[in-house]
């Protein structure tokens, strides 16, 4: 939210950058440029937001260091999956101590509410929106991780780049991200039940 606010304020003065956190970090350096023509009050307001963003970065880094020190073996295992950071991996490991209670990866994905609703009409099955059942926080984390996979080509290639790119040609990025989150959930179930680290070739 803070990064978006910084981007929006700069846009008010004609300095526009694309989406993405890295581009906002570039704006932070622009603010220190004395040749930049910004009203004094705008520069003061932006400086407050920039300092707030830097403080949030420090807090996030501290949390991640703390999680890394206390990480359990399962969370470390899940961290090898593209799009899975220490927070998501730790949350999953803590919430699902035994993945064997699920009969399949599809059931595990359904438990997270990542499977589409099925509507039967005239003997035909039609898939609707996802059910959104289960833990909304875990589902939110999985979708965020999936969005990062969809956004970056290198991450896409480790999950199944051709499949994702084919979906992007037909569907909106957010719809593709949900589909990737479903696939990640199935991968997570497989790894939690077998104890094996992530293998990109097998996932693809």
C-alpha atoms as a printed R data frame, in Angstrom:
    type eleno elety resid chain resno       x       y       z
1   ATOM     1    CA   UNK     A     1   0.000   0.000   0.000
2   ATOM     2    CA   UNK     A     2   2.823   2.379   0.815
3   ATOM     3    CA   UNK     A     3   4.588   1.584  -2.453
4   ATOM     4    CA   UNK     A     4   1.361   2.217  -4.386
5   ATOM     5    CA   UNK     A     5   0.913   5.546  -2.592
6   ATOM     6    CA   UNK     A     6   4.432   6.615  -3.587
7   ATOM     7    CA   UNK     A     7   3.774   5.657  -7.213
8   ATOM     8    CA   UNK     A     8   0.452   7.556  -7.207
9   ATOM     9    CA   UNK     A     9   1.971  10.742  -5.748
10  ATOM    10    CA   UNK     A    10   4.766  10.752  -8.322
11  ATOM    11    CA   UNK     A    11   2.183  10.214 -11.070
12  ATOM    12    CA   UNK     A    12   0.428  13.409  -9.984
13  ATOM    13    CA   UNK     A    13   3.559  15.281 -11.076
14  ATOM    14    CA   UNK     A    14   3.982  13.434 -14.355
15  ATOM    15    CA   UNK     A    15   6.559  10.910 -13.166
16  ATOM    16    CA   UNK     A    16   5.008   7.573 -14.117
17  ATOM    17    CA   UNK     A    17   6.448   4.081 -13.730
18  ATOM    18    CA   UNK     A    18   4.953   0.651 -14.331
19  ATOM    19    CA   UNK     A    19   3.742  -1.777 -11.718
20  ATOM    20    CA   UNK     A    20   6.215  -3.698  -9.617
21  ATOM    21    CA   UNK     A    21   8.071  -3.055  -6.414
22  ATOM    22    CA   UNK     A    22  11.452  -2.684  -8.114
23  ATOM    23    CA   UNK     A    23  10.181   0.278 -10.134
24  ATOM    24    CA   UNK     A    24   8.984   1.964  -6.932
25  ATOM    25    CA   UNK     A    25  12.448   1.484  -5.454
26  ATOM    26    CA   UNK     A    26  13.732   3.423  -8.456
27  ATOM    27    CA   UNK     A    27  11.440   6.316  -7.539
28  ATOM    28    CA   UNK     A    28  12.991   6.393  -4.074
29  ATOM    29    CA   UNK     A    29  16.361   7.236  -5.643
30  ATOM    30    CA   UNK     A    30  14.743   9.812  -7.933
31  ATOM    31    CA   UNK     A    31  13.502  11.704  -4.880
32  ATOM    32    CA   UNK     A    32  17.114  12.381  -3.832
33  ATOM    33    CA   UNK     A    33  17.836  14.022  -7.189
34  ATOM    34    CA   UNK     A    34  18.160  17.765  -6.558
35  ATOM    35    CA   UNK     A    35  17.413  18.511 -10.222
36  ATOM    36    CA   UNK     A    36  13.943  16.973  -9.849
37  ATOM    37    CA   UNK     A    37  11.388  19.789  -9.944
38  ATOM    38    CA   UNK     A    38   8.891  18.984  -7.216
39  ATOM    39    CA   UNK     A    39   7.055  21.413  -4.920
40  ATOM    40    CA   UNK     A    40   8.601  21.561  -1.468
41  ATOM    41    CA   UNK     A    41   5.442  20.264   0.237
42  ATOM    42    CA   UNK     A    42   5.242  17.318  -2.171
43  ATOM    43    CA   UNK     A    43   8.875  16.447  -1.544
44  ATOM    44    CA   UNK     A    44   8.264  16.483   2.229
45  ATOM    45    CA   UNK     A    45   5.187  14.248   1.925
46  ATOM    46    CA   UNK     A    46   7.016  11.821  -0.352
47  ATOM    47    CA   UNK     A    47   9.994  11.721   2.020
48  ATOM    48    CA   UNK     A    48   7.657  10.591   4.820
49  ATOM    49    CA   UNK     A    49   6.282   7.770   2.644
50  ATOM    50    CA   UNK     A    50   9.751   6.721   1.530
51  ATOM    51    CA   UNK     A    51  10.970   6.529   5.140
52  ATOM    52    CA   UNK     A    52   7.876   4.513   6.016
53  ATOM    53    CA   UNK     A    53   8.589   2.107   3.150
54  ATOM    54    CA   UNK     A    54  12.205   1.664   4.251
55  ATOM    55    CA   UNK     A    55  11.067   0.948   7.818
56  ATOM    56    CA   UNK     A    56   8.564  -1.635   6.566
57  ATOM    57    CA   UNK     A    57  11.346  -3.284   4.554
58  ATOM    58    CA   UNK     A    58  13.474  -3.519   7.685
59  ATOM    59    CA   UNK     A    59  10.593  -5.054   9.642
60  ATOM    60    CA   UNK     A    60   9.884  -7.622   6.919
61  ATOM    61    CA   UNK     A    61  13.578  -8.583   6.766
62  ATOM    62    CA   UNK     A    62  13.649  -9.002  10.559
63  ATOM    63    CA   UNK     A    63  10.577 -11.250  10.459
64  ATOM    64    CA   UNK     A    64  12.054 -13.364   7.668
65  ATOM    65    CA   UNK     A    65  15.350 -13.747   9.563
66  ATOM    66    CA   UNK     A    66  13.437 -14.840  12.647
67  ATOM    67    CA   UNK     A    67  11.425 -17.353  10.625
68  ATOM    68    CA   UNK     A    68  14.585 -18.685   8.989
69  ATOM    69    CA   UNK     A    69  16.113 -19.374  12.415
70  ATOM    70    CA   UNK     A    70  13.016 -21.196  13.639
71  ATOM    71    CA   UNK     A    71  12.061 -22.891  10.397
72  ATOM    72    CA   UNK     A    72  11.045 -26.530  10.708
73  ATOM    73    CA   UNK     A    73  12.133 -29.196   8.192
74  ATOM    74    CA   UNK     A    74   8.789 -29.200   6.359
75  ATOM    75    CA   UNK     A    75   8.796 -25.414   5.906
76  ATOM    76    CA   UNK     A    76  12.348 -25.641   4.558
77  ATOM    77    CA   UNK     A    77  11.181 -28.312   2.135
78  ATOM    78    CA   UNK     A    78   8.281 -26.198   0.871
79  ATOM    79    CA   UNK     A    79  10.511 -23.145   0.448
80  ATOM    80    CA   UNK     A    80  12.124 -24.876  -2.534
81  ATOM    81    CA   UNK     A    81   8.891 -24.361  -4.539
82  ATOM    82    CA   UNK     A    82   8.831 -21.271  -6.813
83  ATOM    83    CA   UNK     A    83   6.655 -18.541  -5.323
84  ATOM    84    CA   UNK     A    84   6.886 -19.987  -1.812
85  ATOM    85    CA   UNK     A    85   8.585 -17.650   0.637
86  ATOM    86    CA   UNK     A    86   9.367 -18.409   4.281
87  ATOM    87    CA   UNK     A    87   6.082 -16.912   5.539
88  ATOM    88    CA   UNK     A    88   3.902 -19.046   3.254
89  ATOM    89    CA   UNK     A    89   5.976 -22.180   3.849
90  ATOM    90    CA   UNK     A    90   5.892 -21.731   7.637
91  ATOM    91    CA   UNK     A    91   2.149 -21.027   7.648
92  ATOM    92    CA   UNK     A    92   1.427 -24.178   5.623
93  ATOM    93    CA   UNK     A    93   3.701 -26.365   7.732
94  ATOM    94    CA   UNK     A    94   2.080 -25.099  10.934
95  ATOM    95    CA   UNK     A    95  -1.511 -25.400   9.677
96  ATOM    96    CA   UNK     A    96  -1.166 -28.800   7.981
97  ATOM    97    CA   UNK     A    97   0.944 -31.022  10.264
98  ATOM    98    CA   UNK     A    98  -0.063 -34.196   8.377
99  ATOM    99    CA   UNK     A    99  -0.930 -33.944   4.682
100 ATOM   100    CA   UNK     A   100  -1.755 -37.658   4.600
101 ATOM   101    CA   UNK     A   101  -5.243 -36.840   5.910
102 ATOM   102    CA   UNK     A   102  -6.009 -35.726   2.341
103 ATOM   103    CA   UNK     A   103  -6.502 -38.480  -0.203
104 ATOM   104    CA   UNK     A   104  -5.052 -36.542  -3.127
105 ATOM   105    CA   UNK     A   105  -3.584 -33.244  -4.250
106 ATOM   106    CA   UNK     A   106  -6.945 -32.290  -5.687
107 ATOM   107    CA   UNK     A   107  -8.597 -32.765  -2.294
108 ATOM   108    CA   UNK     A   108  -5.851 -30.659  -0.712
109 ATOM   109    CA   UNK     A   109  -6.443 -27.889  -3.287
110 ATOM   110    CA   UNK     A   110 -10.200 -28.142  -2.685
111 ATOM   111    CA   UNK     A   111  -9.594 -27.734   1.049
112 ATOM   112    CA   UNK     A   112  -7.970 -24.395   0.246
113 ATOM   113    CA   UNK     A   113 -10.970 -23.396  -1.874
114 ATOM   114    CA   UNK     A   114  -8.922 -23.366  -5.099
115 ATOM   115    CA   UNK     A   115 -11.098 -25.748  -7.125
116 ATOM   116    CA   UNK     A   116 -13.941 -24.471  -9.324
117 ATOM   117    CA   UNK     A   117 -17.594 -25.048  -8.509
118 ATOM   118    CA   UNK     A   118 -19.323 -27.591 -10.732
119 ATOM   119    CA   UNK     A   119 -22.778 -26.861 -12.120
120 ATOM   120    CA   UNK     A   120 -24.603 -29.590 -14.026
121 ATOM   121    CA   UNK     A   121 -27.093 -28.393 -16.624
122 ATOM   122    CA   UNK     A   122 -28.680 -30.587 -19.281
123 ATOM   123    CA   UNK     A   123 -26.225 -33.382 -18.610
124 ATOM   124    CA   UNK     A   124 -23.240 -31.085 -19.076
125 ATOM   125    CA   UNK     A   125 -20.800 -30.144 -16.341
126 ATOM   126    CA   UNK     A   126 -19.874 -26.473 -16.248
127 ATOM   127    CA   UNK     A   127 -17.053 -25.124 -14.113
128 ATOM   128    CA   UNK     A   128 -17.678 -21.870 -12.264
129 ATOM   129    CA   UNK     A   129 -15.596 -19.747  -9.934
130 ATOM   130    CA   UNK     A   130 -13.476 -21.234  -7.179
131 ATOM   131    CA   UNK     A   131 -15.298 -22.262  -4.005
132 ATOM   132    CA   UNK     A   132 -13.157 -20.103  -1.656
133 ATOM   133    CA   UNK     A   133 -13.693 -22.639   1.112
134 ATOM   134    CA   UNK     A   134 -11.173 -23.344   3.835
135 ATOM   135    CA   UNK     A   135  -8.520 -21.042   5.270
136 ATOM   136    CA   UNK     A   136  -8.730 -17.714   3.435
137 ATOM   137    CA   UNK     A   137  -5.296 -16.624   4.727
138 ATOM   138    CA   UNK     A   138  -3.507 -19.673   3.293
139 ATOM   139    CA   UNK     A   139  -5.410 -19.329   0.025
140 ATOM   140    CA   UNK     A   140  -4.392 -15.663  -0.137
141 ATOM   141    CA   UNK     A   141  -0.719 -16.569   0.390
142 ATOM   142    CA   UNK     A   142  -0.851 -19.247  -2.300
143 ATOM   143    CA   UNK     A   143  -2.424 -16.858  -4.815
144 ATOM   144    CA   UNK     A   144   0.212 -14.188  -4.053
145 ATOM   145    CA   UNK     A   145   2.958 -16.767  -4.654
146 ATOM   146    CA   UNK     A   146   1.253 -17.890  -7.858
147 ATOM   147    CA   UNK     A   147   1.035 -14.289  -9.103
148 ATOM   148    CA   UNK     A   148   4.803 -13.983  -8.708
149 ATOM   149    CA   UNK     A   149   5.260 -17.197 -10.680
150 ATOM   150    CA   UNK     A   150   3.026 -15.899 -13.481
151 ATOM   151    CA   UNK     A   151   4.755 -12.509 -13.524
152 ATOM   152    CA   UNK     A   152   8.370 -13.679 -13.908
153 ATOM   153    CA   UNK     A   153   9.464 -15.869 -16.871
154 ATOM   154    CA   UNK     A   154  12.202 -17.607 -14.871
155 ATOM   155    CA   UNK     A   155   9.721 -18.715 -12.206
156 ATOM   156    CA   UNK     A   156   7.224 -19.737 -14.900
157 ATOM   157    CA   UNK     A   157   9.786 -22.007 -16.522
158 ATOM   158    CA   UNK     A   158  10.301 -23.856 -13.207
159 ATOM   159    CA   UNK     A   159   6.594 -24.626 -12.822
160 ATOM   160    CA   UNK     A   160   5.627 -25.300 -16.437
161 ATOM   161    CA   UNK     A   161   6.205 -22.261 -18.590
162 ATOM   162    CA   UNK     A   162   4.466 -23.553 -21.711
163 ATOM   163    CA   UNK     A   163   1.287 -24.395 -19.810
164 ATOM   164    CA   UNK     A   164   1.174 -21.016 -18.081
165 ATOM   165    CA   UNK     A   165   1.929 -19.036 -21.242
166 ATOM   166    CA   UNK     A   166  -0.802 -20.908 -23.130
167 ATOM   167    CA   UNK     A   167  -3.254 -19.975 -20.376
168 ATOM   168    CA   UNK     A   168  -2.164 -16.324 -20.522
169 ATOM   169    CA   UNK     A   169  -3.131 -16.209 -24.180
170 ATOM   170    CA   UNK     A   170  -6.725 -17.158 -23.307
171 ATOM   171    CA   UNK     A   171  -7.327 -15.895 -19.773
172 ATOM   172    CA   UNK     A   172  -6.706 -12.840 -17.613
173 ATOM   173    CA   UNK     A   173  -3.519 -12.918 -15.471
174 ATOM   174    CA   UNK     A   174  -5.496 -13.167 -12.219
175 ATOM   175    CA   UNK     A   175  -7.433 -16.190 -13.493
176 ATOM   176    CA   UNK     A   176  -4.136 -17.794 -14.522
177 ATOM   177    CA   UNK     A   177  -2.679 -17.042 -11.075
178 ATOM   178    CA   UNK     A   178  -5.544 -18.900  -9.397
179 ATOM   179    CA   UNK     A   179  -4.973 -21.874 -11.708
180 ATOM   180    CA   UNK     A   180  -1.264 -21.829 -10.831
181 ATOM   181    CA   UNK     A   181  -2.151 -21.610  -7.113
182 ATOM   182    CA   UNK     A   182  -4.235 -24.763  -7.578
183 ATOM   183    CA   UNK     A   183  -1.245 -26.481  -9.164
184 ATOM   184    CA   UNK     A   184   1.071 -25.269  -6.386
185 ATOM   185    CA   UNK     A   185  -1.328 -26.686  -3.792
186 ATOM   186    CA   UNK     A   186  -1.157 -30.087  -5.480
187 ATOM   187    CA   UNK     A   187   2.644 -29.891  -5.608
188 ATOM   188    CA   UNK     A   188   2.719 -28.973  -1.918
189 ATOM   189    CA   UNK     A   189   0.575 -31.996  -1.038
190 ATOM   190    CA   UNK     A   190   2.847 -34.311  -3.029
191 ATOM   191    CA   UNK     A   191   5.972 -32.954  -1.349
192 ATOM   192    CA   UNK     A   192   4.467 -33.066   2.139
193 ATOM   193    CA   UNK     A   193   3.429 -36.696   1.692
194 ATOM   194    CA   UNK     A   194   6.656 -37.906   0.050
195 ATOM   195    CA   UNK     A   195   9.181 -35.664   1.800
196 ATOM   196    CA   UNK     A   196  10.949 -34.932  -1.500
197 ATOM   197    CA   UNK     A   197  12.329 -31.530  -2.500
198 ATOM   198    CA   UNK     A   198  10.869 -29.679  -5.445
199 ATOM   199    CA   UNK     A   199  11.867 -30.995  -8.877
200 ATOM   200    CA   UNK     A   200  11.200 -28.513 -11.709
201 ATOM   201    CA   UNK     A   201  11.268 -31.102 -14.516
202 ATOM   202    CA   UNK     A   202   8.683 -33.271 -12.757
203 ATOM   203    CA   UNK     A   203   6.442 -30.255 -12.066
204 ATOM   204    CA   UNK     A   204   6.632 -29.155 -15.701
